[in-house]
């Protein structure tokens, strides 16, 4: 078997979690129309208490299923797994790439289109109905083709199990003894999950044609509805083109033994990056008039013994005291409407004067604490209050940005995106290099000026900007979807920037062949510094600074990529990105920097730097609007963040 074939055989056998980073986000794929219609019509119920979402027939015609069965018999290499637990043989088939055989690829095409769209349909439905964690589903790059070969007699089925949570004891050939007990143990704690599987989709390719008697092969579902406290058994018979969808963690199911025929099916597991913890289940109330009694053999239950009669003593209850009369409350007369209007106007005038006084005080503070900049005629704003307070404000800002658009569960593995050719060529030329100084590269002309001008105009017209930290930064920000496609005008304008920003992470991972891949968030930040009035820019900061220790950072950001959509006109001043290259970790102002680099924004310029080590600031500007897009590439927290060697030496010297 080839190396690629051996790799596919290992997926889902060695560890179901090892292929998580190579999955494709379901929301980026085209939804299946048949599955989407079934969800909208209620024929599929994602919230079914039993875990069985539903069964759909006729999604792939019988002739196409027959062709795929014949092609699989000639092409696929099936391998037997866990003989004491299951009787099938499996083969792993690529869902997005070609398998290398023209006949098999042509036969697999209808099934491939269907299975690729199941997760996208679920994500779209969840989003339209309010949504939950199902919006973050991932689609593996391979699907499992299972063969139960009972042509020579009887083939064992698959013992009762759950696809996620029913851990298999391979050595003993048995399932864990808690498999029938739901998602929580007797103390209410969530039971362990064996992988990230959330939804299971099984597509049958054939049925027992011409077999007399019980041919077997049915999918037996042990449905337990904990809400209605009902148990039932549902047998789903295999039919070509029939799709069964159920919750991987919730539904206990088995495959009955197969007799005198070969049962072929394709299985897709939709994964959820963050394990779902089931809600706590309240204790069921005991039925009225009954209670459980523990009875020992040879002894009579105490409830069966007749209690001795007790005398009844009647007591005369004292008469209740008369209620106290309610106190009299004098209700003031409502003021006339004219007086209310005057009071409202007076209050609004007070608020206006307070705002004007606060703005004047801020301007005076900025002017008093500024130092003249070199060459641009503007000021470099210095924070005059306590350094710890300023650091806390910056930390809060970074955490708010994480919540807005940089959570790990909402990210896309960089391997699922297409590398940017511009970034890839720059890496090969040496124009973009990961270095200890933090500033990795500046790429001019990454996007054409015409495309930047169109996107800039749409951003200024449509994006609602907000600045929640006016004492720290002078820009207004908004969050834009990086992958979702809206109307045609927006999609056409954003396409060049989307291709570039989404491809920075894949290019870096592919070039440096790192073990811990980068993650691409779903949203990018648009930042507009309005310099038509005096704008103080953004003080020196890091996008992901170290906390009190040298191994813990504020968030998960690993690299920052900024794309400028405009440049400074002749009448404008300021707005440069000032990078304090090589500044020590404890330096918050750039005093220890080995080099200071000022980057003048130009349309289509891409700047990439290390989010953890690069101390940078935006210079104050006036006379123009500075518009830029920023994407932060993340890395999972399992990889400890290592500080630079010179930072460790500085910290150790300070502690000595």
N, C-alpha and C positions, 0 to 999 in steps of 0.2 A: 504494500500500500504506500502511496506517496506521503510525503511529510504533511501536505495540506490535508489529505484524507485522514491521517492519523490524528491531526489536530482536531478535526471535526468530530472524530469518534470520542475524544476526551471531553468535549463540551457537554456539560450536564451529567457526566459520569464521575469524573474526579471531584468536581465541585460545581453545583449549579450556579454559584455566584461569580465564577471566574470570568465570565463573558459580559459582566454588567457594563464595563466601560466601553465595550465595542458595540453596544446596542444603538438603535436609531430611535430618536424621540417619535412617539406615535403621532403627535400633533403636526409634524412636518410632512406626513404622508397624505396621500389622497384617500378620503374615506370611501368605504364600500357603500354603494347606494342601497343594496338590499339590506345590509345590517342597519344602516341609518334609518331606513323606512320602518324596519321592525321595531327599533327602539322608540321611534316617534309614535307608532301605532300601539305600543304596549305589548307586543308579542314577545319582546325581550324585557325582562325586569331585572335591572342591575341591583336592586335593593331587595330581592326576594329573600324572605327569611330562611328558606331552606338551602340557599346557596346555588340552586339550579336556575340559571338566568333564563334559559329557554332553548328550544330546538327549532331550527329552520330547515325546510326541505327545498330541494331543487335549486340550490345556489350554483351548482356546477352540473351540466347535463351528463347523462349516463355514458354517452359515447366518449366524452373527454376523460371521464374517470377511467373507463376501460383502457384507453390509450396510455394513460399515465401508469396504470398497473403493469401493463406489458413492458413499458419503457423502464420502470423501476426494477422489474425482474431481470432485465438485461444489464442495467447500468449500476444499480446500488449494491453495495456490499453490506449485508446485514450481519450484525453481531449480537450474540446472546448475552444477556445481562442477568445477574441475580437469579439463578435458576431455582432457588428455593422459594422465591417470592413471586416471580412472574415467568410466563411461558413464552413471551414474544422475543423476536429479534428486531433490532433497530438499526437504522442508518440515518445519518445527519445530512440534510440537503440544504444548500445555500438558498436563502430567501431573496437576496438582492443581487448577487452575482450569478453569472452563468456557471453551470456545472461542468462545462467542457464537452458536452455531447449534444449535437444539434437536435437529434430526435427527442432526447429527454427534455431539453430546454423548451422545445415547442410544446410537448405534452404537459409540462409543468406550468406553463404560462397562465392558464385560467386559475389554477389553484394559487399561484403566486400573487396574482392581482387581488384575489379575494382575501387571503390571509394578511397581506400588507395593509389592507383597508379596514380590518376589524378594529384594531386599536385606535385608528384615527376616527372612526365612527363613534366609538365610546367616548373619546376625548371631546369631540364636537358636541355630543349629546349632553355630557356633564357640564360643559361650559354654557350651553343654552339654558340649562335648568338650574343654574346656581353653582354647580360644580363642587367637587371635593378632590381628594388626592388622586382620583382616576385621571385627572388632567395631566399628570406627570408620568403616564405609562411609557415604558420603553419596549421596543420590538427587537427581539434577538435577530442576529444575522443568519441563523440557521433554524430549521424546523426538524422535528423528528418524524420519520416514517417508520411505523411499527407494523410488523408482520407476525400474525399468529398462524402458524402452519399446522393445520389439522388434517391435511390431505391424506396422511398415512394412517389415520386413526383418530386419536383424541389429543388435542394440545391443551396444556394447562392454561388457564386464564391468568388473571392478575388479582392477587388477594386484595381485600379491602384496605384502602389507604387514602391519604390526602396528598395532593401534589405539593403542598407546602404545610409542614407541621407534622406529618406522619413519618417520622424518621425511620428508615429501614435498617434493621440489624442484619448486615450481610452475613456475618459469621454464623449467627444463630438461625438465619432464615426466617425471622419473624418480625412483626411490627411492634413498635413500642406499645405497652399495654394501656396507654392513656388515649389511644386514637379515637375512641368512641365518646369521649367526654367533653366535646366542645372546645371553645377557644380559651377557657379559663379553668384553673384548677379549683379545688374545694375551698381555697382561701381567697379566691377572686383574682389571683395574679394571672397575667397573660401567659399562655403556654408558648414554648419556644417555636420559632420558625426555622425551618431547615434551609430556606432559600428566599429569594425575592419574588417568587411567583405570586401574582395577584389574580389573574384571569386565565382560564384554560379554554382553548378552542380546539375541538376535535372534528375533523372533516373525514367522513367515511368515503371510501372509493369503490367498494363493491358490496355485494350481498350474497347469501347462500342460494344461488340459483340451482334448481334441480336436486337439492339435498332433501331426502325424505326424513321425517321425524324431526327431533330437536337438534338443529344445527349448532345452537349456542352462539357465543360471541356477543351477546347483548351487554350493553353498559348498564350495570345495576347501580342506581343512585339511592343511597340511604339518606333520605331527606329528613332533617330534624329541624322543625320550626320552633325555636325557643320562645318566640313571642306568643304564638298560639298554643305552645306546648303540645305539638302534634308530631307524630312520627309516621312516615310512609316510605314505601319502596317503589321506585319508578324504574322500569326496564326499557331502555332505548335500543331498538333493533337497528343494526347497521343497514343503511341504504345509500346507494351512490349519490353524492351531492348533498348529503344531510350534514348539517353543522350543529354541534352541541357546544354550548357556552355555559361555564359554571365558575364559581369562585374557588380558586385553587386551595385556599386555606380552610374554607368552610365545609365543602361537600365531601363526605366520605363516599367512595365509589369503588367498584371492582368490575373486572371483565370476566364473564362466565366462560367456562371451558369451551373450546371450539372443536367441532366434530365434523370431519369429512369435507372441509373446505378451508381456504386460506383467507383470513380476514386482514385487510390492508386499510390503514388510516394514517392521516397526517395530523400531528399535534403541534400546536403553537402555544407557548406560554408568554403572556404579557407580563412584564416585570414592573414592580414599583420600587423606585430607588430607596425610599425610606420605608422601613417595615411598618405596617399598619398595626396599631394596638387596638384591639376590640374594646368597645365601651364596657364599663363595669355593669354587670347584670345584677339588678336588685334581687334579694331573696324572694322566692315565690311564697305568697301567703298560704297558710294551711287552710284546707276546706273547712267551712263552718260546721260545727258540731262534731269534728273528728280531731284526734291527735294521735301521734305515733306512740306506741307503747312497746318497750323492749320486754320480751317474754323469755324466761329461762325454761328449758325442758324440765318437766317434773314439777313445776311450780305454777300455781294459778295466778293469772294476771291480777294485779290489785284492782283494776277497773271492774272485774267480774264479781268481786265481793260486795255484797249489799252493805251499804253504810248504815251504821246505827242511827235510828231516828233521833233528832235533836229537838228539844223543846223550843217552842216559839214564844218569844216574849215581845209583847206589843208596848211600845213607848209612845207617849204623846209628844209630838214635835212642837216646840215653842213657836208662836206666831212670829213671822218676820217683821222687823221694824218698818214703819212707813217710810217711803223714799223721801229724801231731802229735796226741797224745792230748788230748781236750778237758779244759780245766781243771775241777777239782772246785769246785763252788759249793755252799756250805752254805745250804740253804733253811730260813728260820726257820719255826718251828711257828706255825700259825694260832692267834690268840688265841681264847679261848672266846667263845661268843655273848653271855654276860652282860657281858663286858668291852666288846664292841663296842656294845651298847645303851647302856651307861653313857657311853662316849666320844661317841656321837651326841647324847645328852641334854646333855652338857656343852658340845658345840659349839653346839647350838641356843640354849642359855642365853647363851653369849658373844655370839652374833649379836643376840639380843634386847636385851642390855645396850648393845651398840654402836649399834643403831638408836635406842634411847631417848636415849642421850647425844647423837647427832647431831641429833635433833629438838629436844632442849633447847637445844643450841647455836644452832640456827636461830632459835628463839623469842627467845633473848637478843640475837642480832644484830639481829633486826627491832625489838625493843623499844629497843635502844640507838641505832638509826639512824633513828628515826621522829620526825616533828614533828607536833604536834597539828593536826588538821584544823579548819576553821571550821564550827561549828554542828552537826556530827554526832557529836561525842564520840569519833571514831575517829582513826586515825593515817594519815598519808600516807607510804608506805614509800619511802625513798630508798636507792638502790644505793650501798653503801659501798665496794665493791671497785673495781678499775681500770675506767674507763669503756670502754676498748677491749674488755675481757673481756665486759662486759655487752652491748656492741654485737654482738660475735661471737655470743653466745648468741641474741640476737634475730634476727640474720641466719639462723642455723641453723634457728631455729623457722619463719621464713618459707619457707625452702627446703623444709623437711619438709612444710609445708602444701601447697606446690606439688606435690610428688611424690604426696601423698595424694589430692588431688582437684582440681587446677587445671592439668593439663597441656594444652597447646594441642591435641594430637591427640585428646583426650577431650572437647573442648568442642563446643558447638552454636552455630552462627551466630545472633546475636540476631534476624536477619531471619526465621529459621525458627520463632520463637516468637511467641505472641500478646501484644501489648502489654497491660499492666495498666491497666484503666480508672481505678483509684485513682491510679496514678502519672501517667497522662496528664492527668487532670483537675487534679492538683496542679501539673503543669508549666504548664498553660494559666492557672491562677489566679496563678501566681507564687510558690506555696508551696514549690516545688522548683526551685532555680536553681543551675546550675554557676557557681561564683564562685572568685576567686583565694584566698579565705580557707580553702577546703577543705571547710567544712561546708555541704552543699548543701540539706538540708532535714530536718525532723522531721514526720512525718505521724502524727497520733493517730487511732486507730480504723481503721487500714488493714485489719485482720481483727477479727471480732467477738470479744468476751471469751469467749463460750461455745465457739467453735471453738478458741481458744487453750488453754482449760482442758482440753478433750478431748485435744488434741495433746500438751500438757505431760505429762499422765498417762501416755500411751503411750510418750513418749520416756523418761521416768524408769523405766518398767517394762522396756523392751526394749533400750535402747541401752547397750552396754558402754562405759563411759567410761574414759579413760586420760589421765594427765598425765605427759608425758615431760620437762617443764621446770619442776619444782617450785620452782626458785630464781628463775624469771622470772615465772611466772604461777600463779594459784591455782585455775584451772578444770580440769575434766575434759572431754575432747572426744571426739566420735565423728563419723563421716561418714555421711550419709544420701543415698540416691539421689534426685535431683531429678525424673527423668523416669520411671524404671522403676516399674511398679505392682505391689505385692506383694499381700497378702491384702486382703479387702474392708474390714476394720476400719481397717487402716493407711491404705489409699487414701482412705477417706472422711474420716479425721481430718486427713490431710496435704493434701487437695485445695485448701482456701482458701490455705494458705501456699505451696503449689507454684505456684498461679496468680499470686500476687503476686510471689514472688521470681523466677520465670522470666520475668515480664513487665516487670521494671525496665529491663533492657537494651534490649529493643525500643522501649519508650516513650522512653528517652533518645535512641536513634539516630533514631527517627522525628521527634522534636521538634526536635533540633538539626541533622538532616540531615547528619551527619558522613560524610566519605569513608572513614575507617577504622572499620569497624563493630566493635562490642563482641562478645565471645564469652561464652557462658554455660556454665560447667562442669557436668558431669553430677552432681556431688555438692555438697551443702551441709554446713556444719559446725554441729553442735549443741554448745553450750558451757554447762556447768552449774557455777556457783560455789556450792559447798556452804558456806553460812554458818552451819550449825548448830554448827560450831566456828569458831574464829577463822580468817578467810580474808583473805589479803593482797592480793587483787585481781590487777590486771595493771598493771605499771609503764608509764610513758609510752613510746610507741613509734609507729612508722608501719608500715602493712601492706605498703608497698613503698617503702622509703627509697632515696635515692640512695647509690651507693657512693662510692669515692674521687673519681670524676669527676662532673661535673654533668649528664652525658647518659646514664649507665648506671645502671639500677636493679637491685634484688635479684631481682625476678621480673616477671611479666607483668600484675600486678594494676593496673587502672585506676580502678575504683570499688568501694566497699564498701557493702553493704546489710545492715542488721541488723534482724531482726524479734524483738521481745520477746514471750515467751509468758506472762509473769506480772509482777506488780508487788510493790513492797515493802509488807509488812503493817505494821500499827501497831506491832507488837512488834519489828520489824527495823530495822536501820540500815545506811547505806552502800549500795554497789552502783551508784552513779551512773556514767554515762559522762561523763568530763570531757574536753572538747575544747579544746585550746589553739589557737584560731583565729589564723591569720596567723603562726605561729611560723616562724622562719628555718630553712633546710634543715639547717644545722649544729647547731641547737638540739635537745638531747635531753631537756630538762626543762620547756620551756615558758616560759623566762625572757623570751624576745623576743615572746611572743604579744600580739597587739593586743586580744584578748578571751578570757576563759575562760568556757565554757558548760558547766554541769552538766545532763545529761539524765537525769531520773528514769525508770527503766523502768516501763512500764505495759503491760498485755496488749493486743496488737494494734498497738503503736507501731512504725513503720518509720523508721529513721535511715539516710540516704544521705550519703556523703562521699567525697572524693578519697583514694584509697589511697596516693598518692605524697606529698601535702603535709600531710595532716591528722595532726598529732601528738595522740594521745589515750591515755587510760588508764581502767582500771576501778577505782573507789575500793574500799578494803577494806570488807567487809561482815560482818555477824553477825546471827543470828536468823532467816535465811530462805535459800531456795535461789533463785538467779537463773538462769533458763533462757532462752536466746536462740538463734536460727538466724542464720547468717551466710553470705552468698554473695558471692564476689569476681568481678566482671566483668572479663574480661581483654581485652587488645588485642595483636595480633600484633607481634612485635619489629621488623618492617620499619619501623614508624613510630617515629622517634627520640623519646625522651621529652624535652620541653623544660621546663626549670625556670622558675620565675616570675622576673619582672624584678627584683623586690626581692631575691630570693635571689642573683641574679647580681651585683647591686651590692654586697651584703654580702661575697660571696666575693672579688670583685675588690678591695674595700677592704682585706680582710684580707691579700691577697697583695701589696698595694702597699708 
